[in-house]
Amino acid sequence: MSHGPFELEDWKTIFFGSGLSVETAFKYSLKMSLFKRFFKGIIHDRHPEDETPKVKPKPKYHGTVTPYPHFDASSDVSVLQSAIQSKDEDVIVAILVKRNNEQRQKIKAVYEASTGE
């Protein structure tokens, strides 16, 4: 009598040292076989030694804010100065959150040079 790809004697040999009874080991293997058939298209056998690790290319920018494409420090400073005088926080925030650290440092230098601070 055949019980799948292995005979019962084969299962006894496979599970002899597992501590399970032969019947329990056979039932377990049968359940796993049904499980694998059910999830055949979803679960794949993996062999870590066969897989090559996927390496992401190093990003051009390391920060979370990318450079603003049409950056002009002088223009930003003039808009920021008028926003500071009118206490318009939304404009200040809108400009500064879209500039990366290098651009903000340039804005700072131009602002300090223009105000003498």
Protein Blocks (a to p, Z undefined) as FASTA:
>chain_A
ZZbjbdfklmmmmmmmnopafklmmmmmmmmmmmmmmmmmmpccddfklpccddddddfb
lbfbdcdfkbcfklmmmmmmmmmmnopaklmmmmmmmpcfklmmmmmmmmmmmnoZZ
